[in-house]
Amino acid sequence: MSTTVETVSAAARTAPAAVIVAIDGPSGTGKSSTSKAVAAQLGLSYLDTGAQYRAITWWMLNNGIDVHDAMEVATAAAKPVIVSGTDPTGPTITVDGEDASGPIRTQEVTSKVSAVSAVPEVRTRITDLQRTIAAGAERGIVVEGRDIGTTVLPDADIKIFLTASPEARAARRSGEVKGSDLAATKEALIKRDAADSGRKTSPLAKADDAVEVDTTELTLQQVIECVVTLVGEKQAAK
């Protein structure tokens, strides 16, 4: 009996401390790829909060909601049932039981998500959902978005803000979409930045205590290694 207790105690002492990692930044900085890889490498859960805003936007469009009518969007915000899977090797998202992982990535959703996300009732609904998921992650979680360190999880153990030049971000985005126009992609990114940074409710912003990582000249693997190191240092200090 004592041997078993000693073995369990030793395991508890050597197991990494659970951490909540907030990774914020604009589109094209490598948030999703970095966050998923870091979570998988460290055995943490993963949450793509942008997918949740895309999901509610997709639902609004499918249900005839005028996404430019804030009152109409606010009234409908509580209706869809959004469920996010947190396995970093295969994150999922469903809306009212339907797989939405593909449909939420269309250009139509991309062009409308900022308008829907700016509605306070939508942000309250999705923020509550995000906090519930983070609180239930027993081993810890990597949460990526635009307002995680500032609004959603201000007490996160470690906050990271990824940046990159508009040119680098546009090149990455264009590389993801075959046949896309680089100049148009850059213009769309800058427009999205302005909308996300300028909204009154939970704007895109770097938390005062966040570590900023400029990914312009870094490979994805270098960014991942940097973040893994930062998280590891935090775990060791807990």
Secondary structure, 3 states (H helix, E strand, C coil): CHHHHHHHHHHHHHCCCCEEEEEECCCCCCHHHHHHHHHHHHCCEEEEHHHHHHHHHHHHHHCCCCCCCHHHHHHHCCCCCEEECCCCCCCCEEECCEECCCHHHCHHHHHHHHHHHCCHHHHHHHHHHHHHHHHCCCCEEEEEECCHHHHHCCCCCEEEEEECCHHHHHHHHHHHCCCCCHHHHHHHHHHHHHHHHHCCCCCCCCCCCCEEEECCCCCHHHHHHHHHHHHHHHHHHC
